[in-house]
Amino acid sequence: MDAAVPIFQQTVGPLGLDVPPAGETGFEQLVAEYRAQLQPGLEPAHICGMVNMAECRAALIAAREAGCAPVWTSWVCDEDGESATRVHMLAALFVCEGMGAAAFGIDCPEDSADGLLHELAAYAQVPLYRMRAGSATPYPYEPSPRDPDAIPCATGTAPCFVTRTIDVGEELECGPDLLEDIIAAEDDPVGAVKIAIQEQDDVEIFAEHQYAVRDALCLWSDVPELLEGALRVYQGRAFYDGTGQLEPEDLERLSRLYGLIVL
């Protein structure tokens, strides 16, 4: 897959901010910061030089809300394919691709670029490119068919994969013990952690403790607005196991906006 590099009408970069516990900025404040930098309707836009998931996701949401699509998104990483905040580029790719990025790029040491882009090309479904000295160079490749037994998700830092028959374990409620429950759940021999969002306060509790999720995450709710709230603040790419009563059109919208995987 190859794509000509467009003439970007506007570019935004890192703000040096992060959500708790790594930083002190609320996620919606991050979205507002990027929204203030973007001119509505001025497209295409480039989200350039990202190093943490919260800023990248906030910029993607802000660009969408400003009507700046298409958006190209690039990250800075080391020779091992990790950003300064330990985000693996496969996780960044899965999140950005799911949220509608038109292309994904990396800015990395020169002698590592081909190997890292080759690794990304095994999973990518959007054009890839390399950033060097402020210039973007397309990386030509042919997309591989998606393996139905390896559906890409991501935590806030790492890629993970689920199957349609994955065991999600016991459903966790967003109570005062959520952090301990997440840690305990990840010690069980199951494939994913499942968290229920049943009221508005649950979104805030989940946002506070989501950093502890180290396995694939199943988010569950019967209320589309609550599920959307949780998806908006989750700094990874979650899935939905189909056990709720949400309408197909709601799930399609959440998948399109936040990359929700619907099993």
Disulfide bonds with the S-S distance in Angstrom:
none
